[in-house]
């Protein structure tokens, strides 16, 4: 039992019975049957622990029983004193008092025998096995496979599938525009991931929302923030899986007029809009706004690949704000130029799992879904079966007329970059500035003067949230001071036309300066990073039928033994020595015919009778004092010198030889009784 229990424990510390290793080895045709292997292994471990407990309980009694039998054979072969033989009969090897006596020179000479010392060593060897096992053995709770659960996700290359529409009719832009108006700096973002925070835990706790979701409060404090479709902290458990991720980071710079692209309206494929309403008589405040992306943005920057891809987009803004006599407009006046650069990196990363410590992996250079040794082998599950990737081109729309709000052609393009999507949502057709400007030009506000006056006086919201402005708030969600349209669209004057003029001016001033950091524009850059995140989020939702699967298996708890190699070696050596020694003692007792089974009370009674007078109690008054107290000596057996003088071994008094000879047992006389000549006997008188 000891060998079975220890062998099973050692084996289970490396791998389960019936499987290659703990973890996923492939689920085969029946995940339930595969999981049953782990259940059976845990049952084996439970049985091994029960057997080990039984062995620990029986070790000393069994060892003592074997030594008791062997003691008879030993005292037939060795010339022991009566005291030494009594130590064997008393099973003194299990008494700590005997161990102490052996440490004393005088005591050791009178009681010691080679068998007594060997029996002590054998019992101690057996006694330390269980403590050694407990010292080196511990248990751990691990996760074992149950069955993979499959989720359908959007792949990056799904956007290039022939099944997807070839034109964007503005749904992506409309979705993005709504989210730009409803998302603020304190809105929890379940799909905002990052690798680690670069500041202290105080920052982490500040921006941590219930459910471990972070916000756009200060994205620069997050290390490598990125968008992925799964919620933050999602774990695939026992399966290694990969998912697409997109990181877009914005940078804002104040530039000069000379750095602003000239003739942007004539550049092929460029994005360009211009809005203005300036009083020639300088009787009311005016504005002029230009936005330009001078590159050929009609061609998609995205590539049909799962490998890493990087690209940059640049947007130039020119804002001119003027005032007039009698007007108190709390906006920065003058002409301002800025450059917005958004750098995008996309590809795949390894999702958190038990193998990587629940930490999302870095952006990978190559497609990880290819199953190959060293990449993703049996511990992964296939994620895609899509092999035919259509590399269809986006519509070639080089025509970009320099007329008011002419952005229809670019709107048709699919797979637009995040900055272009935001430019269309913020400044293109249907944007806040576009709608308000057209209302002024057509004088179609949809509200009469009486209602307008009432709305102006009540300061009630007359429209929805103004896109992008919630992202410009402080990291704690505080609205911009002195910006009345930060919150919602409302009438700023009793005249609808004048109100629209002022609303646009306050709106444009938000791209120039921010009340939290003034002209450096760190909050503006943070807002564009957040807007790029929302654009990537909206773009991934445009695919109708995703072809990427993500498998996860959180597994079931299982108790497994934990053993170090040193522990296995030490316990195995001690257990092996004990079993070999015990087997040797048992064979020694079995191969030697003995005159009695054990040195029990009856055997000792017969030996005492054979000794006779030296051990008989005194009855006559003329005998010595010490002899009268022989039955009850003052110092116990220690004070009886006869025990050290009388023989305690049994020999063959007839010196019988030959196969048919029969010897005669005698105490302390004759030759050593080995039993080679036949079964010894003694006469009962």
Protein Blocks (a to p, Z undefined) as FASTA:
>chain_A
ZZmmmmmmmmmmmocchiabecjebjbjblklmmmmmmmmmmmmmmmmmmmmmmmmmmmm
mmmmmmmmmmmmmmmmpccdfklmmmmmnopmlpmklmmmmmpmklmmmmgcfklmmmmm
mmmmmmmmmmmmmmmpccddddddfbdcddddddfklmmgfkbcfbdehlmmmmmmmmmm
mpcfklccfklccfbdcbdfklmmmmpcehiiacfklmmlpghiaddfbdghiaehjacc
dddddddddddddddfklpcghklmpghiacdddddddfklpaccdddddddfbafkbcf
bdcdfbdcdddddddddddddddehiacdbdedjddddddddddddddddddfknoopac
dddfbdfkbgcehiamfkpccfbfcfbdcfbdcdddfbccfbehiaklmmmpghiafklm
mmmmmmmghiaklmmmmmmmnopnopafklmmmmmmnopafbdcdehklmmmcfkopace
hiakgopacdfbfblklmmmmmmmmmmmmmmpcfklomnommmmmmmmmmmmmmmmmmmm
mpmbdcbdcdddebjadddddddfklmmmmmmmmmmmmmmmmmmmmmmmmpccfbfbdcf
klmmmmmmmnommlpccfbfkbcfklmmmmmgfklmmlmmklmmpccbdcdfklpgcjkb
ccdddehiajddehlnoccddddZZ
